[in-house]
Amino acid sequence: MPSNACSSPCSMLSAPRTLAQYLVLASAGVAVLMLTPESALAGTGGTEFQATYDMLIGWMTGLLGRIIAIAFIIVGLIAGVARQSIMSFAIGIAAGLGLFMAPDIIDAVVSATLPIT
C-alpha cells in the first residue's frame, strides 16, 4: 500500500483533475450563466457603429442594393441559359431578394424579445 505525504482530506484537493471533473465544472458554469438572464446585455450598446450600420443599410436598400440585386438576377439568368437549367435563375432571384430583404430580416431577428419568466 503506497503512502501519501498528506493522508488528510487535503490530498483530494491537490490530486490532479480528470477530464470528467473538468466537464462537470464547465457544465456547472454554463448552468449558472443560463440561470441568470438578467445579466445579459446583448444588443444594448454599440452606438459608435450606428453611422456605419445606417450607411450599409442605405446601400443595401437604396439604389446600390437594387443594382446589385438586378445584377444577381441577370447573372442567374445567363447562367441558367448557359446550363439549360432554371435553378441558376432561381438562385439569382433568391440572392437578389435576400440582399434586398436582409436588413429587415436582421432587424427582426436581433430585436426579437422574449418575456423573462
TORFIBA-58115 format. One line per 8 residues: number of its first residue (from 1); for each residue x, y, z of N, C-alpha, C. Coordinates in pm, whole numbers, plus 32768, in hexadecimal, padded with zeros to 4 digits. Example, Ala and Ser with C-alpha at 12.3 -4.5 7.8 and 13.67 -1.06 7.14 Angstrom:
1	8527 7DC7 830C 84CE 7E3E 830C 8528 7EB6 830C  8505 7F1F 82C4 8557 7F96 82CA 850A 8003 8313
This chain:
1	8054 7F8B 8000 8000 8000 8000 8059 807B 8000  804C 80D0 7F9A 80A1 8148 7F95 8076 81AC 7FFE  80D6 81F4 802F 80B7 825A 8094 80B2 82E2 8053  8054 8333 807F 8046 83BB 804E 808C 841A 80AE  80C0 8486 8078 8101 84E9 80CC 809B 852E 8124  8022 853B 80F2 7FB7 857E 813D 7F40 851F 813E  7F28 84DD 81A9 7EBC 847C 81AF 7E39 84B9 81DC  7E35 853A 81F1 7DBA 857E 821A 7D69 85A4 819E
9	7CF6 85E0 81AE 7CA4 8606 813B 7CE8 8667 80DB  7D56 86A6 8105 7D9A 8702 80AB 7DD5 86BA 8033  7DE8 8638 803B 7E1F 85EE 7FCA 7DBE 85EB 7F56  7D3D 85F4 7F6F 7CDA 85F6 7F04 7CDE 867B 7EBA  7CFF 86E5 7F00 7D05 8768 7EC1 7D7D 8776 7E66  7DEA 8733 7E86 7E62 8740 7E37 7E6F 86D3 7DCC  7E0E 8678 7DC4 7E13 860D 7D61 7DFA 8647 7CD7  7E39 860E 7C70 7E21 8641 7BE8 7D90 8628 7BBE
17	7D59 8687 7B78 7CCD 867D 7B4C 7CC4 862A 7ACB  7C57 85E2 7ABD 7C40 8593 7A45 7BE9 85E3 79E5  7BDC 85B1 796D 7B8B 85F3 7908 7AFA 85FB 7934  7AC9 8594 7974 7A3E 8593 79A3 7A26 8601 7A09  7A88 8619 7A61 7A77 8683 7AC4 7A75 870C 7A81  7AC8 871F 7A1C 7AC6 879E 79D3 7A41 87B2 798A  7A0B 8747 7951 798B 8752 790C 791A 8774 796D  791E 8739 79E3 78B9 8757 7A49 78C2 87EA 7A72
25	793D 881B 7A87 794E 88A7 7AAD 7920 8905 7A3D  7940 88E4 79C0 7915 8936 794F 787D 8935 7942  7840 88C2 7955 77AE 88B8 794D 776C 8909 79BC  77A6 8907 7A32 7770 8956 7AA0 777B 89EB 7A82  77E9 8A14 7A46 77F9 8AA0 7A20 7794 8ACC 79B8  777C 8A78 7954 7719 8A98 78ED 768E 8A9E 792A  7670 8A42 7986 75EC 8A42 79C7 75D7 8AC3 7A17  763E 8AF0 7A5C 7632 8B6D 7AA9 7619 8BE3 7A4B
33	765E 8BE6 79DA 7649 8C53 797B 75BE 8C4F 793E  7589 8BD7 7927 7504 8BCB 78EC 7496 8BF1 794F  74B0 8BE4 79CE 744B 8C04 7A32 7448 8C97 7A58  74A0 8CE8 7A20 74A3 8D76 7A3E 748D 8DC9 79C0  7414 8DC9 7988 73FC 8E12 790B 73FE 8EA9 791D  73ED 8EDA 7996 73ED 8F6B 79AA 7476 8FA8 7990  74DF 8F58 7996 7564 8F8E 7982 758A 8F97 78EE  7535 8F68 7895 7552 8F6F 7806 7539 8FFC 77D4
41	759A 9031 778F 758F 90BA 775D 759E 90BD 76C6  7576 9057 7682 7587 904F 75F2 752E 90B7 75AD  7568 90FD 754E 751D 915C 74FE 7500 91E0 7541  7541 9200 75B1 7522 927E 75F4 758A 92E9 75DA  75F6 92C8 7599 765E 932C 7582 7680 9336 74EF  76F6 936B 74D3 7724 9371 7449 76F8 93EC 73FD  76D8 9457 7443 76AD 94CF 73FD 771C 950C 73AA  7799 94E9 73C6 7807 9520 7376 7808 94E9 72E8
49	77C0 947A 72D0 77B8 9440 724A 7737 9464 7202  76E5 94B8 723C 7663 94D9 7201 7671 951A 7178  76D3 9571 7166 76E6 95B5 70E5 770A 9550 7077  7763 94F2 7098 7789 948B 7037 7713 9431 7017  76C6 940C 707D 7650 93B8 7069 75EC 93FE 700E  75D2 947E 7028 7573 94CA 6FD5 75A4 94D5 6F45  7628 94E7 6F33 765F 94F1 6EAD 764E 946E 6E61  766C 93FB 6EA3 765E 937A 6E60 75CC 935A 6E41
57	7572 937C 6E9F 74E3 9366 6E85 74B5 93BD 6E11  74E6 9438 6E0C 74C4 948F 6D9C 74F4 9458 6D18  756B 9420 6D17 759E 93E4 6C9C 754C 936B 6C74  7528 9315 6CD5 74E2 929A 6CB4 7453 92B2 6C87  740F 9312 6CC3 7383 9329 6CA0 7373 939C 6C3D  73DD 93E1 6C20 73D6 9451 6BC3 73F4 9426 6B35  7424 9485 6AE8 743F 946E 6A5A 74AD 9407 6A45  7517 940B 6A97 7583 93AA 6A88 7551 931C 6AA0
65	7501 9308 6B06 74CA 9284 6B21 7471 9251 6AB1  7424 92AC 6A78 73CE 9283 6A08 7420 925E 698D  748C 92A9 6975 74E2 9289 6903 7523 9200 6918  7554 91E6 6991 7593 9165 69AD 752D 90F3 69A3  74B2 910B 69D3 7449 90A5 69C9 7428 9087 6937  7420 90EE 68E6 7405 90DA 6857 747A 9091 6816  74F6 90B1 683F 756B 906B 6809 7567 8FD7 682E  753E 8FB8 68A9 7530 8F2B 68D0 74CB 8EE4 6876
73	745C 8F24 685B 73F4 8EE7 6808 7426 8ED4 6779  746B 8F38 6742 749D 8F2D 66B9 7507 8EBF 66AF  7563 8EBB 670F 75CA 8E52 670D 7588 8DC8 671C  7522 8DBE 6773 74DA 8D3F 6781 7493 8D18 6700  7459 8D7A 66BC 7416 8D5F 663D 747A 8D2E 65D4  74EE 8D70 65CB 7554 8D48 656A 7589 8CBC 658B  75A3 8CA3 660D 75D3 8C1E 6634 7568 8BB4 6619  74EA 8BD8 662E 747D 8B7A 6613 7473 8B57 6580
81	7484 8BBA 6529 7481 8BA1 6499 74FA 8B4D 6470  756F 8B6C 64A8 75E8 8B22 6483 75E1 8A91 64B1  75A7 8A78 6525 759E 89EF 655A 751C 89AB 6533  74C3 89F3 64F4 7440 89C0 64CE 73F5 898E 654A  73F9 89E1 65B4 73B8 89BE 6631 7378 8A3A 666D  7301 8A2A 66A3 72BC 8A9A 66E2 72F2 8AB6 676E  733C 8A55 67A9 736D 8A65 6832 73CD 8ADA 6841  7423 8AF3 67DF 7480 8B64 67E8 7433 8BE7 67EB
89	73C9 8BF1 679D 7376 8C68 679E 7330 8C78 6824  72FF 8C08 685C 72BD 8C0D 68DF 731F 8C36 694C  739B 8C06 6945 7400 8C2D 69A7 7420 8CC0 6999  7427 8CF4 691F 743E 8D83 6909 73CF 8DD7 6945  7353 8DAC 6933 72E0 8DF5 696E 72E7 8DEE 6A06  7306 8D78 6A3C 730F 8D69 6ACD 7380 8DBF 6B06  73F1 8DC7 6AC2 7460 8E1B 6AF1 743A 8EAE 6AED  73FA 8EDA 6A82 73CF 8F66 6A79 7368 8F88 6AE3
97	7308 8F31 6AF6 72A2 8F47 6B5D 72DF 8F42 6BE8  733B 8EE5 6BFE 737E 8EDC 6C7F 73CE 8F59 6C9F  7414 8F8F 6C3C 7461 9009 6C51 7405 907D 6C74  7397 9089 6C2E 733D 90FA 6C42 72F0 90EE 6CC5  72CE 9074 6CEE 727E 9060 6D67 72D1 9046 6DE4  7354 9035 6DD6 73AB 9013 6E47 73A2 9078 6EBA  73A0 90FB 6EA3 7398 9158 6F15 7319 9145 6F68  72A8 912F 6F27 722B 911A 6F72 7230 9097 6FC1
105	7268 902F 6F85 7272 8FAE 6FC9 72D0 8FB9 7041  7342 8FFB 702E 73A2 900B 709C 7365 905D 710D  7320 90C9 70EC 72DF 911A 7154 7277 90C9 71A1  722A 9077 715A 71C3 9028 719C 7200 8FBF 71F8  726F 8F82 71CC 72AE 8F1A 721E 72F3 8F57 7298  733A 8FC4 7284 7387 8FFF 72F0 732F 9044 7356  72C3 9080 7329 726D 90C9 7387 71FE 9074 73C2  71FC 8FF4 73A2 7196 8F9B 73DA 71AB 8F8E 7471
113	713F 8F96 74BA 714A 8F8D 754B 70F1 8F1D 757E  711C 8EDF 75E9 70CE 8E77 762B 70B6 8EA4 76B9  7040 8E8A 76EE 7028 8EB2 7779 7079 8E5C 77D9  70B1 8E9C 783E 70FC 8E54 78A5 7099 8E27 7910  7091 8DA6 7924 7031 8D72 7986 7078 8D47 7A04
